[in-house]
Amino acid sequence: MSVAPERLWNRSFILCLLNNFFLFVYYFALLTILPIYIMKDLGGTVKEAGLALTLFLASSIAIRPFSGLIIEKLGKKVSLRAAGVIFALFAFSYLLVDSMSSLLAVRFFHGIWFSILTTVTVPIANEFIPEHCKGEGMGYFVMSTNLGVVFGPLLALSIIQVTSFQVLFGLLAVIISVGLIFCWMLNITELPPATPRKAEKSRFSLHDVLELRVLAVSFVALLTAFSYSSITSFITPYSESKQLLAYAGIFFIVFAVSMLLVRPWVGKIYDRKGPSAVIYPSFVFFAIGLLIVSLVSNQWILWLSAIFIGIGYGSLFPCLQTLAIQSVEKQRMGHAISTFFTLFDLGLAVGSVVMGLLIAQWGFEQTYIFCAVLIMLTLWVYRQYVAKKHHAIVGS
């Protein structure tokens, strides 16, 4: 058995952060540049670009419920290293793509390994976080993902100005390979298997792919992601409709800076006063941010909304994820995370489609007001089905 570290900023935790950061710099860089590549180099349409992005998400969501089972059967070390190697190999395969059909095939299979990789990295990172600062540690881990949102697109758009897509794909493949090196430097200790259930061990059941104890908090994450999809998918076209496209990039920088500034306090408050002390105000900040978005008339209001959304959503996601992890024993963390991300990814995917329909029907402003109201309803769902249960468990 591994001995829990005494301090947060230990060598293994830093390696986990670096691995995760490189992974998401790669992911968001590719996400940003792929539609342009499809339309310019492959002669594809906007619909085909959307299909390439959707296929990656579809395979990722489809395999997500089984990721916990795969990790349980293979172990965290083998799952991390095998998924990392195959994911890196698929990163190099973009250099061989010469048609739309070959790209779609690569995207589909790439999504499968992305799902397993992003599921196994969470319990591994959690292993290297001291017990007394789980909230703070997972907050920094999620922050390494969010930094990828900023640096990935910035890197891709900067490089493509001076070189070809092929060179860019090669550089991105090198980036993910560097991240893979960090995986192999980790000293991962496997936990003993959970106590087998009696009689039905040979039969496949829902328990093998879902962790029922985290369904409530995962559903809260789904509703949160549903509303957040209005930002990820439509803040750029909304900015363009307001003649503010030149300022949209700064929106995400302000978002990241706001999140970074509150991160040291958010995790510590979570650890000292419990999850609700952070989650309640975060919901309120997120809702206010969405309301401000609906009132955008100049770049200053746009950036003000980014501050509230960065503090609100940027604090919500790591807290909900940490709560899911803390709801189960260590042997079931893989299942808990796969359940959490399955619902979260579903919220983002369905949200993107529904938000597009709502915007077409109501317009941007009314849709963002709707999202703000939905976030306050999500707060109520959290209070009724997560906070009260968590309080009862802690109090007993």
RAKA-V424111 format. One record per pair of residues at least 4 apart in sequence whose ideal C-beta (glycine too) atoms are under 6 Angstrom apart, sorted by sequence separation. I is the first residue (numbers start at 0). GAP is how many residues later the second one is. D is the distance in whole Angstrom. If there is no record, write none. Layout:
I|GAP|D  I|GAP|D
//
This chain:
23|4|6  29|4|6  32|4|6  35|4|6  36|4|5  37|4|5  43|4|4  49|4|6  53|4|6  65|4|6  69|4|6  73|4|4  75|4|6  77|4|6  78|4|6  79|4|6  82|4|6  105|4|6  112|4|6  132|4|5  146|4|6  147|4|5  150|4|6  152|4|6  162|4|4  196|4|6  203|4|6  205|4|5  213|4|5  228|4|5  229|4|6  230|4|5  233|4|5  261|4|5  264|4|6  268|4|5  272|4|4  274|4|5  275|4|6  277|4|6  296|4|6  304|4|6  305|4|6  307|4|6  308|4|5  309|4|5  327|4|4  331|4|6  340|4|6  345|4|6  346|4|6  349|4|6  350|4|6  357|4|5  361|4|4  380|4|6  381|4|5  382|4|5  390|4|6  4|5|4  38|5|6  73|5|5  96|5|5  128|5|6  195|5|5  238|5|4  239|5|4  269|5|6  295|5|5  358|5|6  361|5|5  381|5|6  37|6|4  96|6|5  238|6|5  295|6|5  70|8|5  128|8|3  159|8|6  268|8|5  269|8|5  324|8|6  327|8|5  358|8|5  158|9|5  238|9|4  268|9|5  357|9|5  37|10|6  37|11|4  235|12|5  265|12|6  291|12|6  292|12|4  323|12|5  92|13|5  291|13|4  34|14|4  124|16|5  288|16|5  323|16|4  288|19|3  89|20|4  287|20|5  288|20|4  284|23|5  288|23|6  86|26|4  284|26|5  285|26|3  85|27|5  284|27|3  285|27|5  82|30|5  86|30|5  281|30|5  82|33|4  281|33|4  82|34|4  281|34|4  277|37|6  79|40|5  278|40|5  78|41|5  277|41|5  75|44|6  274|44|5  66|48|6  75|48|5  274|48|5  54|49|6  58|49|5  62|49|5  66|49|5  70|49|5  253|49|5  257|49|5  261|49|5  265|49|5  269|49|6  55|51|5  59|51|4  63|51|5  250|51|6  254|51|5  258|51|4  47|52|6  54|52|5  58|52|4  62|52|5  66|52|4  246|52|4  253|52|4  257|52|3  54|53|5  58|53|5  257|53|5  59|54|5  241|54|6  51|55|5  55|55|4  59|55|4  243|55|6  250|55|5  254|55|4  258|55|3  43|56|5  41|58|5  243|58|6  293|71|5  94|74|5  293|74|4  93|75|4  292|75|5  293|75|5  289|78|5  91|81|5  289|81|5  290|81|5  90|82|4  289|82|4  90|85|5  227|85|6  286|85|5  87|88|5  286|88|4  87|89|5  285|89|5  286|89|5  87|92|5  223|92|6  282|92|6  83|96|5  282|96|4  83|99|5  220|99|5  19|101|6  80|102|6  149|102|6  79|103|5  216|103|6  149|106|5  216|106|5  216|107|5  15|109|4  213|110|4  76|111|4  275|111|5  75|112|5  145|113|6  213|113|5  212|114|5  12|115|4  74|115|5  212|115|6  11|116|4  210|117|6  224|119|5  228|119|5  232|119|4  27|120|5  142|120|6  23|121|5  27|121|5  31|121|4  210|121|6  217|121|5  221|121|4  225|121|4  233|121|6  213|122|5  217|122|5  220|122|6  224|122|3  228|122|3  4|123|6  20|123|4  24|123|5  28|123|4  32|123|4  220|123|4  224|123|5  228|123|5  19|124|5  23|124|3  27|124|3  31|124|5  40|124|6  138|124|6  210|124|4  4|125|5  7|125|5  27|125|6  210|125|4  213|125|5  217|125|4  221|125|4  225|125|4  229|125|5  3|126|6  20|126|6  24|126|5  28|126|5  213|126|6  228|126|6  237|126|5  3|127|6  16|127|5  24|127|5  28|127|4  138|127|6  36|128|5  138|128|4  210|128|5  7|129|5  209|129|5  135|131|3  134|132|5  135|132|6  134|135|3  135|135|6  134|136|4  193|137|4  132|138|5  68|139|5  190|139|5  68|140|6  190|140|5  229|141|5  28|143|6  65|143|6  64|144|4  226|144|4  25|146|5  226|147|5  226|148|5  25|149|5  25|150|4  21|153|6  223|154|6  222|155|4  21|156|6  22|156|5  21|157|3  18|160|5  219|161|6  219|162|5  18|163|4  17|164|5  18|164|6  219|166|6  14|167|5  215|169|4  216|169|5  14|170|5  215|170|5  14|171|6  11|174|6  141|175|6  141|176|4  138|179|4  137|180|5  137|184|4  1|187|4  134|187|5  133|188|6  125|199|6  122|210|4  122|211|6  121|215|5  118|218|5  118|219|5  71|262|6  70|263|4  67|266|4  67|267|3  67|270|4  66|271|4  64|273|6  63|274|5  63|277|6  64|277|5  63|278|4  60|284|5  56|292|5
//
